[in-house]
Amino acid sequence: MQVWGGQNILYAYNTLYMVGSRSHTIEVLLGSRSCDGNATACSANNAQGAWGPPSPTDTPADIPNDRVMIVDNLIYNPPPYQSQWQQISVQGPAATRAGYNVPGSMARADVDLVFQGNIFWNGDASMPIGVEDGNGECAASNPTCNLAQLKAQNAFNTIDPQLTAYNSQ
Protein backbone atom coordinates (compact mmCIF):
# COMPACT_ATOMS: atom_id res chain seq x y z
CA MET A 1 0.00 0.00 0.00
CA GLN A 2 1.26 3.44 -0.84
CA VAL A 3 0.26 7.04 -0.25
CA TRP A 4 2.15 9.68 -2.21
CA GLY A 5 0.80 13.19 -1.65
CA GLY A 6 -2.67 12.24 -0.40
CA GLN A 7 -5.23 13.91 1.82
CA ASN A 8 -8.01 12.25 3.82
CA ILE A 9 -6.87 8.71 2.99
CA LEU A 10 -8.06 5.64 4.91
CA TYR A 11 -6.62 2.15 4.49
CA ALA A 12 -8.50 -0.19 6.83
CA TYR A 13 -9.24 -3.90 7.22
CA ASN A 14 -6.93 -5.10 4.44
CA THR A 15 -4.85 -8.25 4.35
CA LEU A 16 -1.51 -7.88 2.60
CA TYR A 17 0.16 -11.21 1.90
CA MET A 18 3.76 -11.68 0.78
CA VAL A 19 4.48 -7.99 0.11
CA GLY A 20 7.55 -5.77 0.10
CA SER A 21 10.23 -8.07 -1.29
CA ARG A 22 11.86 -5.13 -3.09
CA SER A 23 11.71 -2.67 -0.19
CA HIS A 24 9.09 -2.44 2.63
CA THR A 25 5.44 -3.33 3.24
CA ILE A 26 3.80 0.14 3.33
CA GLU A 27 5.01 3.49 1.92
CA VAL A 28 3.91 6.97 2.96
CA LEU A 29 5.85 9.39 0.78
CA LEU A 30 5.61 12.89 -0.58
CA GLY A 31 3.84 13.16 -3.90
CA SER A 32 5.37 14.82 -6.93
CA ARG A 33 3.86 17.27 -9.38
CA SER A 34 5.50 18.26 -12.64
CA CYS A 35 4.32 19.93 -15.80
CA ASP A 36 4.56 16.85 -18.01
CA GLY A 37 5.99 19.07 -20.73
CA ASN A 38 2.92 21.30 -21.11
CA ALA A 39 4.32 24.81 -20.59
CA THR A 40 1.05 26.65 -21.27
CA ALA A 41 -1.06 24.63 -18.83
CA CYS A 42 1.73 24.54 -16.27
CA SER A 43 2.15 28.30 -16.15
CA ALA A 44 -1.61 28.91 -16.17
CA ASN A 45 -2.25 26.41 -13.35
CA ASN A 46 0.60 27.83 -11.26
CA ALA A 47 -0.67 31.40 -11.81
CA GLN A 48 -4.07 30.30 -10.44
CA GLY A 49 -2.45 28.90 -7.28
CA ALA A 50 -2.10 25.22 -8.20
CA TRP A 51 0.66 23.33 -6.43
CA GLY A 52 3.52 22.69 -8.81
CA PRO A 53 6.43 24.18 -10.69
CA PRO A 54 5.98 27.43 -12.57
CA SER A 55 7.47 25.99 -15.79
CA PRO A 56 8.26 22.57 -17.31
CA THR A 57 12.00 23.01 -16.81
CA ASP A 58 11.65 23.50 -13.05
CA THR A 59 12.10 20.70 -10.52
CA PRO A 60 8.82 18.91 -9.68
CA ALA A 61 6.99 20.03 -6.54
CA ASP A 62 6.94 17.89 -3.38
CA ILE A 63 3.28 17.38 -2.43
CA PRO A 64 2.56 16.75 1.28
CA ASN A 65 0.22 14.23 2.87
CA ASP A 66 -2.43 15.19 5.39
CA ARG A 67 -4.79 13.02 7.45
CA VAL A 68 -3.69 9.55 6.34
CA MET A 69 -4.94 6.69 8.50
CA ILE A 70 -3.66 3.12 8.19
CA VAL A 71 -5.68 1.09 10.69
CA ASP A 72 -6.58 -2.51 11.50
CA ASN A 73 -4.69 -4.12 8.62
CA LEU A 74 -2.91 -7.45 8.57
CA ILE A 75 0.48 -7.54 6.86
CA TYR A 76 1.57 -11.17 6.71
CA ASN A 77 4.81 -12.40 5.19
CA PRO A 78 5.17 -16.08 6.11
CA PRO A 79 8.77 -17.23 6.62
CA PRO A 80 11.09 -17.18 4.82
CA TYR A 81 9.41 -14.37 2.81
CA GLN A 82 10.03 -10.84 4.16
CA SER A 83 10.40 -7.25 3.04
CA GLN A 84 13.90 -6.25 2.07
CA TRP A 85 14.69 -3.42 4.49
CA GLN A 86 12.01 -2.48 7.02
CA GLN A 87 8.35 -2.70 7.98
CA ILE A 88 7.21 0.73 6.73
CA SER A 89 8.67 3.71 4.92
CA VAL A 90 7.67 7.25 5.86
CA GLN A 91 9.52 9.99 3.98
CA GLY A 92 11.19 12.79 5.86
CA PRO A 93 10.31 16.45 5.26
CA ALA A 94 11.42 18.44 2.22
CA ALA A 95 11.78 22.21 1.97
CA THR A 96 9.09 23.80 -0.18
CA ARG A 97 10.17 26.01 -3.06
CA ALA A 98 9.22 29.64 -3.63
CA GLY A 99 6.75 30.09 -6.47
CA TYR A 100 5.40 26.52 -6.25
CA ASN A 101 2.35 27.44 -4.12
CA VAL A 102 2.84 24.50 -1.73
CA PRO A 103 1.95 25.91 1.71
CA GLY A 104 4.42 26.10 4.57
CA SER A 105 8.17 25.93 4.63
CA MET A 106 8.32 22.13 4.66
CA ALA A 107 6.34 19.48 2.78
CA ARG A 108 5.70 16.59 5.18
CA ALA A 109 4.50 13.05 4.62
CA ASP A 110 3.53 12.50 8.28
CA VAL A 111 1.04 15.27 9.14
CA ASP A 112 -1.82 13.59 11.03
CA LEU A 113 -0.46 10.21 9.92
CA VAL A 114 -1.92 7.39 12.01
CA PHE A 115 -0.83 3.75 12.11
CA GLN A 116 -3.07 1.97 14.60
CA GLY A 117 -4.25 -1.59 15.23
CA ASN A 118 -2.12 -3.11 12.46
CA ILE A 119 -0.52 -6.53 12.75
CA PHE A 120 2.81 -6.93 10.97
CA TRP A 121 4.36 -10.39 10.66
CA ASN A 122 7.40 -9.74 8.53
CA GLY A 123 10.88 -11.07 9.16
CA ASP A 124 12.12 -11.42 12.71
CA ALA A 125 12.53 -9.14 15.72
CA SER A 126 15.54 -7.46 14.10
CA MET A 127 13.41 -6.07 11.22
CA PRO A 128 13.34 -2.26 11.77
CA ILE A 129 10.01 -0.49 11.88
CA GLY A 130 11.40 2.16 9.54
CA VAL A 131 11.33 5.46 11.42
CA GLU A 132 14.27 4.88 13.77
CA ASP A 133 16.83 6.79 11.70
CA GLY A 134 15.86 10.26 12.92
CA ASN A 135 15.51 11.87 9.47
CA GLY A 136 12.50 13.87 10.63
CA GLU A 137 9.72 11.46 9.75
CA CYS A 138 7.46 10.38 12.63
CA ALA A 139 9.73 12.20 15.10
CA ALA A 140 9.17 11.92 18.85
CA SER A 141 7.45 15.34 18.77
CA ASN A 142 4.86 14.17 16.20
CA PRO A 143 1.63 13.61 18.20
CA THR A 144 0.10 11.08 15.77
CA CYS A 145 3.09 9.15 14.42
CA ASN A 146 6.21 8.49 16.45
CA LEU A 147 8.23 5.39 17.27
CA ALA A 148 6.76 4.92 20.75
CA GLN A 149 3.21 5.30 19.43
CA LEU A 150 3.87 2.91 16.53
CA LYS A 151 5.15 0.24 18.93
CA ALA A 152 2.30 0.76 21.42
CA GLN A 153 -0.57 0.80 18.91
CA ASN A 154 0.56 -1.85 16.42
CA ALA A 155 1.98 -5.37 16.64
CA PHE A 156 5.37 -5.71 14.92
CA ASN A 157 6.38 -9.38 14.80
CA THR A 158 4.66 -10.15 18.10
CA ILE A 159 1.49 -11.88 16.80
CA ASP A 160 1.93 -14.74 14.32
CA PRO A 161 -1.36 -14.85 12.40
CA GLN A 162 -2.70 -18.27 11.51
CA LEU A 163 -4.42 -17.97 8.14
CA THR A 164 -6.61 -20.68 6.65
CA ALA A 165 -7.72 -21.22 3.09
CA TYR A 166 -11.32 -20.28 2.35
CA ASN A 167 -13.37 -22.48 0.07
CA SER A 168 -16.85 -21.19 -0.77
CA GLN A 169 -18.08 -24.58 -2.06
C-alpha positions in Angstrom: 0.0 0.0 0.0 1.3 3.4 -0.8 0.3 7.0 -0.3 2.1 9.7 -2.2 0.8 13.2 -1.7 -2.7 12.2 -0.4 -5.2 13.9 1.8 -8.0 12.3 3.8 -6.9 8.7 3.0 -8.1 5.6 4.9 -6.6 2.2 4.5 -8.5 -0.2 6.8 -9.2 -3.9 7.2 -6.9 -5.1 4.4 -4.9 -8.2 4.4 -1.5 -7.9 2.6 0.2 -11.2 1.9 3.8 -11.7 0.8 4.5 -8.0 0.1 7.5 -5.8 0.1 10.2 -8.1 -1.3 11.9 -5.1 -3.1 11.7 -2.7 -0.2 9.1 -2.4 2.6 5.4 -3.3 3.2 3.8 0.1 3.3 5.0 3.5 1.9 3.9 7.0 3.0 5.9 9.4 0.8 5.6 12.9 -0.6 3.8 13.2 -3.9 5.4 14.8 -6.9 3.9 17.3 -9.4 5.5 18.3 -12.6 4.3 19.9 -15.8 4.6 16.9 -18.0 6.0 19.1 -20.7 2.9 21.3 -21.1 4.3 24.8 -20.6 1.0 26.6 -21.3 -1.1 24.6 -18.8 1.7 24.5 -16.3 2.2 28.3 -16.2 -1.6 28.9 -16.2 -2.3 26.4 -13.4 0.6 27.8 -11.3 -0.7 31.4 -11.8 -4.1 30.3 -10.4 -2.4 28.9 -7.3 -2.1 25.2 -8.2 0.7 23.3 -6.4 3.5 22.7 -8.8 6.4 24.2 -10.7 6.0 27.4 -12.6 7.5 26.0 -15.8 8.3 22.6 -17.3 12.0 23.0 -16.8 11.7 23.5 -13.0 12.1 20.7 -10.5 8.8 18.9 -9.7 7.0 20.0 -6.5 6.9 17.9 -3.4 3.3 17.4 -2.4 2.6 16.8 1.3 0.2 14.2 2.9 -2.4 15.2 5.4 -4.8 13.0 7.4 -3.7 9.5 6.3 -4.9 6.7 8.5 -3.7 3.1 8.2 -5.7 1.1 10.7 -6.6 -2.5 11.5 -4.7 -4.1 8.6 -2.9 -7.5 8.6 0.5 -7.5 6.9 1.6 -11.2 6.7 4.8 -12.4 5.2 5.2 -16.1 6.1 8.8 -17.2 6.6 11.1 -17.2 4.8 9.4 -14.4 2.8 10.0 -10.8 4.2 10.4 -7.3 3.0 13.9 -6.2 2.1 14.7 -3.4 4.5 12.0 -2.5 7.0 8.4 -2.7 8.0 7.2 0.7 6.7 8.7 3.7 4.9 7.7 7.3 5.9 9.5 10.0 4.0 11.2 12.8 5.9 10.3 16.5 5.3 11.4 18.4 2.2 11.8 22.2 2.0 9.1 23.8 -0.2 10.2 26.0 -3.1 9.2 29.6 -3.6 6.8 30.1 -6.5 5.4 26.5 -6.3 2.4 27.4 -4.1 2.8 24.5 -1.7 2.0 25.9 1.7 4.4 26.1 4.6 8.2 25.9 4.6 8.3 22.1 4.7 6.3 19.5 2.8 5.7 16.6 5.2 4.5 13.0 4.6 3.5 12.5 8.3 1.0 15.3 9.1 -1.8 13.6 11.0 -0.5 10.2 9.9 -1.9 7.4 12.0 -0.8 3.7 12.1 -3.1 2.0 14.6 -4.3 -1.6 15.2 -2.1 -3.1 12.5 -0.5 -6.5 12.7 2.8 -6.9 11.0 4.4 -10.4 10.7 7.4 -9.7 8.5 10.9 -11.1 9.2 12.1 -11.4 12.7 12.5 -9.1 15.7 15.5 -7.5 14.1 13.4 -6.1 11.2 13.3 -2.3 11.8 10.0 -0.5 11.9 11.4 2.2 9.5 11.3 5.5 11.4 14.3 4.9 13.8 16.8 6.8 11.7 15.9 10.3 12.9 15.5 11.9 9.5 12.5 13.9 10.6 9.7 11.5 9.8 7.5 10.4 12.6 9.7 12.2 15.1 9.2 11.9 18.8 7.4 15.3 18.8 4.9 14.2 16.2 1.6 13.6 18.2 0.1 11.1 15.8 3.1 9.1 14.4 6.2 8.5 16.4 8.2 5.4 17.3 6.8 4.9 20.8 3.2 5.3 19.4 3.9 2.9 16.5 5.1 0.2 18.9 2.3 0.8 21.4 -0.6 0.8 18.9 0.6 -1.8 16.4 2.0 -5.4 16.6 5.4 -5.7 14.9 6.4 -9.4 14.8 4.7 -10.1 18.1 1.5 -11.9 16.8 1.9 -14.7 14.3 -1.4 -14.8 12.4 -2.7 -18.3 11.5 -4.4 -18.0 8.1 -6.6 -20.7 6.7 -7.7 -21.2 3.1 -11.3 -20.3 2.4 -13.4 -22.5 0.1 -16.8 -21.2 -0.8 -18.1 -24.6 -2.1 
